[in-house]
Every structure is written in structure tokens, then in C-alpha cells.
Amino acid sequence: MKDKIIVVTGGAGFIGSNLAEALMEENDVIVIDDISTGIYGNIRSWAEQNRIRFVKGSICDPILLKGTFRDVEYVFHNAAIPSVQRSVKDPIRTNEAGITGTLNILIAARDSGVKKVVFASSSSVYGETPTLPKHEGMVSTPLSPYSLTKLAGEHYCRLFTELYDLKTVSLRYFNVYGPRQNPDSEYSAAIPCFIKNALEGKPLVIYGDGEQTRDFTFVKDVVRANVLAAESNATGVFNIATGRRISINDLAKLILKISGRTSSIVYAPPRHGDVRHSLADISRAHESFGYSPQYSLEDGLLETISWFSRNYCMTEKMER
């Protein structure tokens, strides 16, 4: 992708900032983020050097979106209130960002003549189905407000393609990890928390018995999938993952091995809304726009641990 005008919503967040970084070298990138869950420090230097244009505001503000989307060609919609557990505690705020905000994005994109919207969905829409691997034709049974909003966003994307000829793609991310993932929130994902605790010599906390499995996806593979999907003629829903899974127990041991640390592993009660097993069938994305993962879990963890060691002060919170 080159010489395009692009909006990344949620661009100060984990996935959004990695996407903005990859796109800004050869494109005009506009980041929209209200910094409610994103981290301005992720993009501060780029904004100050005018390598991106930063718009501080909410996707729940249709007037702001209408003004920002003028002449925009592609929208990568990553803004949301992340975390299954956070949505269980605060379903109203999750609903406003995930459903109302997504509808606002689609309306602004339609009215501004945007070529394509790439929507960040989630593997959590599948719910607790025993069938593995999970494929896009399966019935979705969301277990949390967060996953329900993602499913609703997918349906809104489909409707805007069918009713208004706005091209949309919904990418169901499976357990994304990598540089800039925040380990400091009570809702943080397993990998950044494990890495932080390992580097600080603290116990790695596993919720449940640790035998639950996940298909972990390195953020650079997710970025590549976004670009491939945007540039293709594909529309619809696609899994973005590796097609391989690992237990949380084995993940913790692998992080300790790669980091060279000797932290203990402790267990806590399971968390509400978490599914037991997750594994993706990624054949549709491969056939439709050529996606295939480039990073093994070991390679991705090595790069992630190296980044945390170089860039993250373990005694302070990430700069907001």
C-alpha cells in the first residue's frame, strides 16, 4: 500500500499503533484515538515529527468523523473498549464504543466515499463451541458483551456492503501479542503480563488450571493481514491466526525459557467469559487474499521479549 490517505481508529492502542507504524512510511496516516484505553506514548514521537496526523477524539462523535474522513481512501477500524473481562464489568461503555462507534465509522465512510473499511473483529465471537478448528461458517455464540459487539460490528459491515456498496472486511483476530501491548491493566492479556512478571522476577499468574489453549498471533502478521485484506477485492469475515495452539501452562514455561528467567507459576480462579479452547482455520484468508503467518510463536515471543527488555521500564507504568 503506497501513497494512500488512511485512517487508523484506535491508532494509539496496541494493534493500531503497530498498524500505523507500518503504514506511515509510504502513506498519509491519520490516527483517531480518545486515549481512554490507548497510550499516547505509543505515537507521540510520530505525531510531533508530523509523520502521522493525530486526532484526539471519539468514534462516538459523528461530526468529528465526518470532518476527518474527507478524502480518506481506507479506514482500519481498531477502536474499541478492549477486554472480555472489562466488558463484563461495564457493558454499557463497551456497547457504545463497539456498536454505536462502529456504526458511526461505517456511516462516515459511506458518506465520504471511502474505498474500504477493515474492521478488527475477534475470535471471541465463536464462544464456547467444542468444534476445532474454528471456521467462519460456524454459528457464533458470544459469551461476553465485548464479543457480542464484535459480532454486531461484523453484521453492520456486511449490511453496509450489501446496502450501500461500501466494501468491508472483518478480521477475526486470535489472541494477538507483540510490542506495545500493555501489561499494566487488570484486564491485560496473558503474554504481556507473563513477560513483565518474568523480567521483574515475579510469579506468572495463570487463571484456571492452565490447560486452556489459545492460537496466539504475532502483531506483525496481523498488520500484514490488514494490508492484504484492504488491497484485495475480498469482503466478508476472515480468521487471522496461525492455525496452531498452545496451552497456557506451556506458554508460561516457554516465556521463562526464552527470557532466561526462573519465576514461579501460580494459579488463580478462572475468569468469567473466557473460552476453554481456541484454534483457527485460516484457509479462507489464505485463499481470498494470500494471508499466511510469517512468525512462529517462538520467533514472535523472542522479538516481543526483546522489545520489552529494551523499551519498557518495569518499575513504571507505560506512558499515557
Protein Blocks (a to p, Z undefined) as FASTA:
>chain_A
ZZiacddehklmmklmmmmmmmmmmpccddddehlmmcfklmmmmmmnopaccddddfkl
mklmmmmmgopabdcdfbdcehjklmmmmmmlmmmmmmmmmmmmmmmmmmnopabdcddd
dfklnopafbdcddfkbccddfbfklmmmmmmmmmmmmmmmmnopacdddddehiadehi
afkbmkbcfklmmmmmmmnopacddehjhlaccddddfklmmmmmmmmmmmmbecjdddd
ehpacdfklmmmmmmmmnopabdcddddddehiafbdcddfklmmmmnopacfbdfklmm
mmmmmmmmmmmcfkbccdZZ
